[in-house]
Amino acid sequence: MASSADLTTGNPESGSSPDPARRGRVRLRRTAVMAVPAVGALAGLAILTAQGALGVSFFISGMPFTVTAKSLDGTGFEQFGALDHMIKDSPNAGDTGGDVLVVTSAIKSATLDSLCQSVDLGGTNLLIKAGSGSSKVQATDLTTDSTQLTGDAAFKNIEIGNDASQLDKAGVKGPAGVFSQQSDTVHIDNLRQTNYATTAGVFKLPGLKLSFSDSGC
C-alpha cells in the first residue's frame, strides 16, 4: 500500500512546487476511478482505489499475460479494485510510474476447463496449456490481478457494493472504503483475462504442456 512518503507532493515549508509528472501520479493514486468490464452479467463496476492495495504479496514484473479457459467454476468469489506496484526503476514501468490499476478476483476453490496462459516475450510467446482432457485444472485460494476480464458469467447469491475490507467469501480482504462484490459461487464460460499477477495455495495442472509459439492464447 502507498506509504505517507508516496503521497507527499512537496514540502509546504520550503515553498517549492512539486514536479508536474510527480503531481499527476499522486493525483492518480489518490482519486483514480476505473470502470471494470466485470464478467458478462455485470455491466460495469466502479472502483475507487484511493488508498491502493496489493492484490498479491509481491512486486509485479509489469509484463501482462493472457489467461483463457473454456469454463471456470468457483466457490467463494470476491472482486475489488487494487493498485499493484513494480520495483523501483522497472524497465516495464513506461509512463505508469510503476503502478498498475487492477481488478483483484479471489476464488476459494476453482475448476478450469482447458486452461491456456501466454506471455509475449517479444517475437515469441511462452505458452502453457493444461486441463484439456478428462482431468481439469484445480486451484485453491486463487487470486488474480487483471486489467481486463471478459466472459459469460452466472453468480449465486451475489452481493454488490460491499466494503472490500468486509469481504468473507474467499478469505481475502481489500482496502477499507473500496467498492467490491462477492458471491457464493461463480460460473464463467469463455473466460479471457489480461493479468499482471496470479497466486494460488494449490495449483494442479493435469496434462501440462509448455512450449514457445508464434501466437498466444
N, C-alpha and C positions, 0 to 999 in steps of 0.2 A: 504494500500500500504506500501511497505517496507520503513522505515524511514532511515535517514542517519546513525543512530546508527546501524541499521540492517546490513548495508553494510560495516561497519568498520572492517577491517581484523587485525588491530594491530596498536599500537602507533609507528609511524616511528621515533619519537624522542627517545624512550626508547630502540630501537634496538631489542625488543622482537619479536619472531616469533609467529604467530597465531597457535592455536590448529589445527591439520590436519583435524579433523572432522568438526570443525567450518569453516575452509577454504573451504572444499568441499561443505558445504551448501551455502556459499556465492557465490561460482562459479555457483552453480545450479540456484540461484536467478538471477544472472546477465546474464547468457548465455543459459538457458535451452531452447531447441527446441524440440517440440513433434510433432509426426505425428498423426493427428486426423482422426479416422475412420468415417468421416462425412458422414452420411446418404446416402447410395446407389449410387446416381448418381455422387458423388464426390469421386475420387479415394483416395485422401489424401489432407489434409490442413496443411501446415507447419506454426506453430505459434511461434513467438518469444515472450517470456514472461520476457524480461529483467527487466522491471520496476515492474511487479507484479500488481495485482489488485484484489479486492474483487468483484466477480460477484454478490454477495448479501451482505447485510449490517449487518452481524453478524458473530461471530466466529462459525466455524463448529464443530460438535462433533467428527468428524473423523471416524464415523461409516457409511460405504456406504449402500445405499438401492437401491433396484431394482424397476424400473417402466416399465410396459409394457402396450400396448394398441393395439387393432386390427387396429385402424387407428387414425391419427391426422390430422386435417385440421386447418391451421393457416393463419392469415392475419397479415402482418408486421413481418418479420422474420429477426433476426440478429444472428451472431455467431462469437465469438472471443476467444482467449486464456486468461486465468486468473490464479492467484495464490491465493488459499484460505488458511486461517490460523486457526489453533486450538488454544485453550487457552494455556498459558504457563504451561509446565509440564503436558500436557494432557496424560492420560494413553493410549490413542489410537495413539500417535504420532509414535511409533515404531522407525525406523531409518530414518524417513522423516524430522526430525527437526520440526515437527508441520506444515509443508507446503505441500499442495497438488496441483499439476498442474491439471487444469480442463479446459474444454471447456464450456464457458458460451453461452447458447442458450436463446434468448429472443424473445417472440412472443406477439404481441399486443393483439390479441384475438385468442383463440384456442377452438376447439371442439374435444373431445376424446371419442372414442367408446370402451367400456369395459376396463376401467382403472383398473390396478392392481398394488399395491405397497406393497413391503415386505421388512422387515429388519430382519436380522439374530441376535437373541438375545442370541445365544449360547444354542443349544439344542432345540430351538423352534423358530418360525418365527411369528412376528406380521404382520398380513395380512389385507390389506384394499382393498375392491373392490367397484366399483360404475359405473353407466352409462352403464349397460349391457342390459337395456330394451329400450323402445322407446325414453326415455329422456336420452341424453348424457351428459357427464361431460362438463361444460363450465368454461373457465378461461379467465381472462383479465390481462394484464401486467404480463404474466407468464415468470419466469426466472428460468432456471435450470443450475446447475453446475455439469458437468458429466466428468467421466474418460473413459466412453465407450458409444457410441450411434450407433445403427445399425437399418436398416430398408430399405424399398424400397421407394425412395423419388422422388418427382417431384416439381420443383420450377418454378415460373413465374417471369420473368424479374429479373433474378439473376445477382448480381454484385459480382465478386470475386477479392480480392486484395485490398479492401478498407483499409484506415487507420481507426482503430477502434474508434478513437476519433471523426470521422466524420460521423458515422452511424446515420440514421434518419428514419428507417422504424418502429422501435418498441419503440423508446423513451429512449433507453439505450445506453450509450457511454462507450467504453472501453478505455484503456490507449493509449496515443499518440505513434505512431510508430509500433503498433501491427497489424499484418495481420488479416483480417476479411472478412466476406462475408455477404450479405444481399439480400433479395428478397421481392417482393410484397406479394407473397403467398407461402406456403409450404404444400405439402400433403405427409404423410408418412404412408405406410402400414407396419404392423408387427413391430411396434416400440418397441425397447428394450433399456433401459438406465441403466447405473450404476451411481447413483447420490450421491453427498455429500450435496447438498442444493437445495431447491426449494422455491420460493416465488411467490405470486400472489396477485394482487389487490383484485380480487374477484375469489373465487373457489367454484363452485356449484357442489355437488356430489349427484345426484339423485340415490336412491336405495342403499345408503351407507351400507356396511356390514364390520364390524371389528371383527376379530377373531384371534385365535392362531392356527398355523398349523405346521405339521412336515416338510412341503415343502413350498418354496416361490413361487413367480410368475414365 
